Every structure is written in C-alpha cells, then in structure tokens.
Amino acid sequence: MTAPRVLVLDDDPPPRLDRLEGRAEVLISDANSLATRLPDADVLLVWDFLSDAVRHAWPGPGPRPTWVHTASAGVDRLLFPELLESDTVITNARGVFDRPIAEYVAGLVLALAKDFRGTWAAQDQRRWVHRETAKVYGSNAVVVGTGPIGRRIGALLQTLGVTVELVGRRARERDPAFGRVHAAGSLPELLPEADWVICAAPLTPQTTGMFDAATLALMRPTARLINIGRGAHVVVDDLAEALRAGRIAGAALDVLPEEPPAGDSPLWDVPNLMLSPHMSGDTFGWRDDLAHQFLDNFDRWHAGRPLLNVVDKRLGYVPGEET
C-alpha cells in the first residue's frame, strides 16, 4: 500500500513530524513550489497560516488533497471558491490558542487600566510621577465573538470582576456562563455602556470592517478597543482618527490589515494605540502544541475515524463553535 503524502506549507518544517515516519511521506513546500506539488498530496498542512499561497496554487479539476489542516483558529485565508466548492475537508487549530489569547487580553486590560506604559516611560526618564488609575473590578466589557476564544476571554475577565456581555451571530438566553448572549444587531445598544470592547470574532463578510467610524462613535470617550480577531475587523484609518480626536481613550491591535505595517505608516505614531505583532496566542511551546494537535488528527484520518475541528465551509467556522 502506498504511503499517503503529507504536504507541509512552510519554509521551516514544523516539529514532531518524525512521528509520521513509516506511515506517511512528508514533503515540505514553499509558496513557489506549492502549485506543482498539491495535485499529488493527500493531506495539506498549512503550517504557514499567514500565507495566501493556497488560494493562488489550488489545483483545478483533477487530483487534490482530501484534507487541509491550518495551524490557526481562523480559516478565512482558505475560504476561496475553488476550495469551498470541492469535497476537501478543512480542519483548524481550535483549542490551542484559547487560554493564551485570553491571558493576553487580560494583560492588556490591566496594563491599559493601570497605565503601565506611562509608568515605564516615566521610569526611563527618571521621573517620579504619582497619579491615579482606573479600576478593573466593576468595569464593563463587550466581547464580540462567542467561539472558544471569545468565551475564554469573557470567563477570565469575569474573574477580575468585569461584567461581560457576549455578542454572537444570534441571541441565546440562559447561557450557563454569561446569562445570555446578544445578537450582533444589539452591538449599538451595548457599546455606549462598555469600558472595554474586545473583538474575537471570525472574519466573515458580516464582520469585515465592523469597527468603523460609525461604530467607534458609539463608544464612550473613556472606552478602549482591543482586537485579537482579524485585522480586517477594524477600519484602522477610522480608529486612528478617533484616537487622535480623543473620541475613545485607547486601543490595542494584535492584528492588522497589513502585517507588519510599513515603516512610514502613520499607525506607529497614533496616540494611545498599542500595536503588537500578531503574538497574542504564541506562548513558549505553541508550535509543539500545534504539531501534536495535527498529528493526533492524522492518526484519526489514517485510521478512517472522524476528524476533529472540521470547519463548516459555508459558515467559516467549526459547527458548535458559536460566534
């Protein structure tokens, strides 16, 4: 029996693939060679999940991988028509990033409320500047996105004494952790009462550009926006203008429409804007966690068992992963 071929998209091979020795032929591809190798692959592991190479290299009629796994929670880079219309199964890295991203968001909330940035700046200048800071306990957060990451963020903020309103695709009553979930259409009613607005939604046509000038205008002047979802959720020019005008107090973006921003991008100098390089889920050992998750799923695939984290290609996320 011919060993299945596992094609890995990345210049730098992921760890732990020696576990496939004797059971699969592993091929490493970069963006330039992907198109020629895809028709011969049974499985595609999109290790470089920030690449758009799959979209450009996906084969036309004929042989193609039966399973594509992306080492990311978001799958928007794979939702192009040719793959959507094929019978290829897509799985994602659901479950790996939930807790690290929640910790990152909680850290941002504490850092912004307590003005750690100002403290470090004053220390660098050898200045002793006493001042008052905001309470976290008793503040209000709106978390947009009720998948595992959004729910984990909400749960961790609750332990800090933050009241959390969860916003998803549709309303649900009697949520066991949050009391209720609000429909996306309720966002305009919730934003004026929020101290923290956190975007953890999947990228869909409905969520693209959802934080624009009109949305930002509904927020309190003391409120802050945190985006760990996708860069396209926020219209960054509108956010920059709102921050320069003081219409909101601050923002933290771990994702941007263009990563990294150009050296001459005005975003670097926007007041009260914190930029981080798409690192909110990347803790020590995260690559091993991703590799183990893929290998466990490969064991299931090889044995003919149902795969875990199968994405509904019409919805753009894993069913049951409420958004």
C-alpha positions as CSV (number, residue, x, y, z in Angstrom):
1,M,0.0,0.0,0.0
2,T,1.4,3.4,-1.0
3,A,2.0,5.7,2.0
4,P,-0.1,8.9,2.0
5,R,1.6,12.1,1.1
6,V,1.5,14.9,3.6
7,L,2.5,18.3,2.1
8,V,3.6,21.0,4.5
9,L,3.4,24.6,3.5
10,D,6.3,26.4,5.2
11,D,9.9,27.2,4.6
12,D,10.7,25.9,8.1
13,P,9.4,22.4,8.8
14,P,7.2,22.1,12.0
15,P,8.5,20.0,14.9
16,R,7.5,16.4,15.8
17,L,6.7,15.2,12.3
18,D,9.1,12.3,12.8
19,R,6.0,10.6,14.4
20,L,4.8,10.1,10.8
21,E,7.9,8.1,9.8
22,G,6.9,4.8,8.2
23,R,3.3,5.9,7.8
24,A,3.4,8.9,5.5
25,E,5.7,10.6,3.1
26,V,6.3,14.1,4.3
27,L,7.1,16.8,1.7
28,I,8.0,20.4,2.5
29,S,6.9,23.1,0.1
30,D,7.3,26.9,0.0
31,A,4.8,29.2,-1.8
32,N,6.7,28.9,-5.1
33,S,6.6,25.1,-5.3
34,L,3.1,24.6,-3.8
35,A,1.2,24.5,-7.1
36,T,3.2,21.7,-8.6
37,R,3.0,19.5,-5.5
38,L,-0.6,20.0,-4.5
39,P,-2.2,17.6,-7.0
40,D,0.0,14.7,-5.6
41,A,-0.7,15.4,-1.9
42,D,-3.3,13.5,0.1
43,V,-3.1,16.0,3.0
44,L,-2.0,19.6,3.2
45,L,-0.8,21.0,6.4
46,V,-0.9,24.9,6.2
47,W,1.8,25.5,8.8
48,D,2.4,29.0,7.4
49,F,-1.1,30.1,8.2
50,L,-0.4,33.7,7.3
51,S,0.3,32.8,3.7
52,D,-2.2,33.2,0.8
53,A,-0.3,30.7,-1.3
54,V,-3.0,28.0,-1.1
55,R,-5.5,30.4,-2.7
56,H,-3.2,31.0,-5.6
57,A,-1.9,27.4,-6.0
58,W,-5.1,25.4,-5.5
59,P,-5.4,22.9,-8.5
60,G,-8.3,23.0,-10.9
61,P,-10.2,19.8,-11.9
62,G,-8.4,16.7,-11.0
63,P,-6.4,15.3,-8.1
64,R,-6.1,17.4,-4.9
65,P,-5.7,16.9,-1.2
66,T,-8.7,15.3,0.5
67,W,-7.9,17.1,3.8
68,V,-6.5,20.5,4.6
69,H,-5.5,21.5,8.1
70,T,-4.5,25.0,9.0
71,A,-2.4,25.7,12.1
72,S,-4.6,28.6,13.1
73,A,-8.0,29.2,14.6
74,G,-9.1,31.4,11.7
75,V,-9.7,29.9,8.3
76,D,-10.5,32.9,6.2
77,R,-7.4,32.5,4.0
78,L,-8.8,29.2,2.9
79,L,-12.3,30.2,2.1
80,F,-11.9,30.8,-1.6
81,P,-14.5,29.5,-4.1
82,E,-12.4,26.6,-5.6
83,L,-11.8,25.1,-2.1
84,L,-15.2,25.8,-0.8
85,E,-16.8,24.0,-3.8
86,S,-14.6,21.0,-3.5
87,D,-15.1,18.0,-1.3
88,T,-11.9,18.7,0.6
89,V,-12.3,18.7,4.3
90,I,-10.8,21.7,6.3
91,T,-9.8,21.5,9.9
92,N,-8.4,24.2,12.2
93,A,-6.4,24.6,15.4
94,R,-9.4,25.2,17.6
95,G,-8.4,24.8,21.3
96,V,-4.7,25.6,21.1
97,F,-4.9,29.4,21.4
98,D,-7.9,29.9,23.7
99,R,-6.2,30.3,27.1
100,P,-3.0,32.1,25.8
101,I,-5.1,34.7,24.0
102,A,-7.4,35.2,27.0
103,E,-4.4,35.8,29.2
104,Y,-3.0,38.3,26.7
105,V,-6.3,40.2,26.6
106,A,-6.5,40.2,30.4
107,G,-2.9,41.5,30.5
108,L,-3.8,44.3,28.1
109,V,-6.9,45.3,30.2
110,L,-4.7,45.5,33.3
111,A,-1.9,47.3,31.5
112,L,-4.2,49.9,30.0
113,A,-6.3,50.5,33.1
114,K,-3.2,50.8,35.3
115,D,-1.2,52.9,32.8
116,F,1.9,50.6,32.9
117,R,3.1,52.3,29.7
118,G,3.1,55.6,31.5
119,T,5.0,54.2,34.5
120,W,7.7,52.6,32.3
121,A,8.0,55.8,30.3
122,A,8.4,57.9,33.5
123,Q,11.0,55.4,34.8
124,D,13.0,55.6,31.6
125,Q,13.0,59.4,32.1
126,R,14.0,59.0,35.8
127,R,10.8,60.9,36.8
128,W,8.6,60.1,39.8
129,V,5.0,60.7,38.7
130,H,2.3,59.8,41.1
131,R,-1.2,59.5,39.5
132,E,-4.5,57.7,39.8
133,T,-5.5,54.8,37.6
134,A,-8.8,53.1,36.6
135,K,-10.4,50.2,38.4
136,V,-10.8,47.0,36.5
137,Y,-13.2,45.5,39.1
138,G,-16.7,46.7,38.3
139,S,-15.9,47.8,34.7
140,N,-17.9,46.5,31.7
141,A,-16.7,44.6,28.7
142,V,-18.4,43.7,25.4
143,V,-16.7,40.7,23.8
144,V,-17.6,40.2,20.2
145,G,-17.3,36.6,19.2
146,T,-18.6,33.6,21.2
147,G,-16.4,30.9,19.9
148,P,-13.9,29.2,22.3
149,I,-11.5,32.2,22.3
150,G,-14.2,34.8,23.0
151,R,-15.7,32.7,25.7
152,R,-12.4,32.1,27.4
153,I,-11.6,35.8,27.3
154,G,-15.0,36.6,28.9
155,A,-14.5,34.0,31.6
156,L,-11.1,35.3,32.5
157,L,-12.3,38.9,32.6
158,Q,-15.1,37.8,35.0
159,T,-12.5,36.5,37.4
160,L,-11.2,40.1,37.5
161,G,-14.6,41.4,38.5
162,V,-15.5,42.6,35.0
163,T,-19.1,42.4,33.9
164,V,-19.1,40.7,30.5
165,E,-21.6,41.0,27.7
166,L,-21.1,38.4,24.9
167,V,-22.1,39.2,21.3
168,G,-22.6,36.4,18.8
169,R,-24.2,35.8,15.5
170,R,-27.6,35.2,17.2
171,A,-29.1,35.8,20.6
172,R,-29.3,33.0,23.1
173,E,-31.0,33.1,26.5
174,R,-29.9,31.2,29.7
175,D,-26.2,30.9,28.7
176,P,-24.6,28.9,31.6
177,A,-21.6,31.1,31.9
178,F,-22.8,34.6,30.8
179,G,-26.5,34.6,31.4
180,R,-27.3,35.5,27.9
181,V,-25.7,36.0,24.5
182,H,-26.6,39.1,22.5
183,A,-27.2,39.1,18.7
184,A,-24.8,41.1,16.6
185,G,-27.6,43.6,16.0
186,S,-27.5,44.5,19.7
187,L,-24.0,45.9,19.5
188,P,-25.1,49.6,19.0
189,E,-27.1,49.3,22.3
190,L,-24.2,47.7,24.2
191,L,-21.3,49.9,23.1
192,P,-22.2,53.1,24.9
193,E,-22.0,51.2,28.3
194,A,-18.7,49.4,27.6
195,D,-15.4,50.3,29.2
196,W,-13.7,47.5,27.1
197,V,-14.7,46.4,23.6
198,I,-12.9,43.2,22.6
199,C,-13.1,41.7,19.1
200,A,-12.6,37.9,18.9
201,A,-14.9,37.2,16.0
202,P,-14.2,35.1,12.9
203,L,-13.7,37.1,9.7
204,T,-16.8,36.9,7.6
205,P,-18.5,39.3,5.2
206,Q,-20.7,40.4,8.1
207,T,-17.7,41.1,10.4
208,T,-15.4,42.7,7.9
209,G,-15.0,46.4,8.8
210,M,-17.4,46.1,11.7
211,F,-15.4,48.6,13.8
212,D,-15.6,51.7,11.6
213,A,-16.2,55.4,12.3
214,A,-19.9,54.8,13.0
215,T,-19.3,52.0,15.4
216,L,-16.4,53.8,17.2
217,A,-18.7,56.9,17.6
218,L,-21.0,54.8,19.8
219,M,-18.2,54.1,22.3
220,R,-17.5,56.1,25.5
221,P,-14.7,58.6,25.4
222,T,-13.1,56.6,28.3
223,A,-13.5,53.2,26.5
224,R,-10.8,51.1,24.9
225,L,-10.9,48.7,21.9
226,I,-8.9,45.5,21.8
227,N,-8.7,43.4,18.6
228,I,-7.2,39.9,18.6
229,G,-9.5,38.7,15.9
230,R,-8.5,39.6,12.3
231,G,-7.0,42.8,11.0
232,A,-9.9,43.5,8.7
233,H,-12.4,43.7,11.6
234,V,-11.2,47.3,12.2
235,V,-11.0,50.2,9.8
236,V,-7.7,51.4,11.0
237,D,-7.9,54.8,9.4
238,D,-11.2,55.4,11.3
239,L,-9.7,54.1,14.5
240,A,-6.6,56.4,14.1
241,E,-8.9,59.4,13.6
242,A,-11.0,58.5,16.7
243,L,-7.8,58.2,18.8
244,R,-6.3,61.5,17.5
245,A,-9.6,63.3,18.2
246,G,-9.9,61.8,21.7
247,R,-13.2,60.2,20.9
248,I,-12.1,57.0,22.6
249,A,-9.4,56.6,25.2
250,G,-7.2,53.9,23.6
251,A,-6.8,50.8,21.6
252,A,-4.7,47.7,21.3
253,L,-4.3,45.8,18.0
254,D,-2.6,42.5,17.8
255,V,-3.8,42.0,14.2
256,L,-3.7,44.5,11.3
257,P,-4.9,44.5,7.7
258,E,-1.2,44.8,6.7
259,E,1.4,42.9,8.8
260,P,3.8,44.4,9.5
261,P,2.8,48.0,8.8
262,A,5.2,49.9,6.6
263,G,8.0,51.8,8.4
264,D,6.4,55.1,7.3
265,S,2.8,54.0,8.3
266,P,1.1,56.7,10.4
267,L,-0.2,53.9,12.7
268,W,3.2,53.9,14.5
269,D,2.6,57.4,15.8
270,V,-1.1,57.3,16.7
271,P,-1.6,58.4,20.3
272,N,-2.8,55.8,22.8
273,L,-2.6,53.0,20.3
274,M,-0.6,49.8,21.2
275,L,0.5,47.6,18.3
276,S,1.7,44.0,18.8
277,P,3.0,41.7,16.1
278,H,0.2,39.0,16.0
279,M,1.5,37.3,19.1
280,S,-1.4,37.1,21.5
281,G,-1.6,33.3,21.2
282,D,2.1,32.5,20.9
283,T,3.4,31.2,24.2
284,F,6.5,29.1,24.7
285,G,5.8,25.6,23.2
286,W,2.9,26.7,21.0
287,R,4.5,25.1,17.9
288,D,4.7,21.8,19.7
289,D,1.1,22.1,20.7
290,L,0.0,22.8,17.1
291,A,2.1,19.9,15.8
292,H,0.7,17.4,18.4
293,Q,-2.9,18.5,17.5
294,F,-2.3,17.9,13.8
295,L,-0.6,14.5,14.5
296,D,-3.4,13.4,16.7
297,N,-5.9,14.3,13.9
298,F,-3.7,12.5,11.4
299,D,-3.9,9.3,13.5
300,R,-7.7,9.6,13.2
301,W,-7.6,10.3,9.5
302,H,-5.2,7.4,8.9
303,A,-7.4,5.0,10.9
304,G,-10.6,6.2,9.0
305,R,-12.1,7.8,12.1
306,P,-13.9,11.2,12.0
307,L,-11.6,14.2,12.1
308,L,-11.8,16.8,14.9
309,N,-12.3,20.5,14.3
310,V,-14.0,20.1,10.9
311,V,-14.9,23.5,9.6
312,D,-18.3,24.1,8.0
313,K,-17.1,25.8,4.8
314,R,-20.3,27.7,4.4
315,L,-20.2,29.2,7.8
316,G,-16.4,29.7,8.1
317,Y,-16.0,28.0,11.5
318,V,-16.4,24.7,13.3
319,P,-20.1,23.9,14.0
320,G,-20.9,24.3,17.7
321,E,-18.2,27.0,17.8
322,E,-20.8,29.6,18.3
323,T,-19.8,33.1,17.1
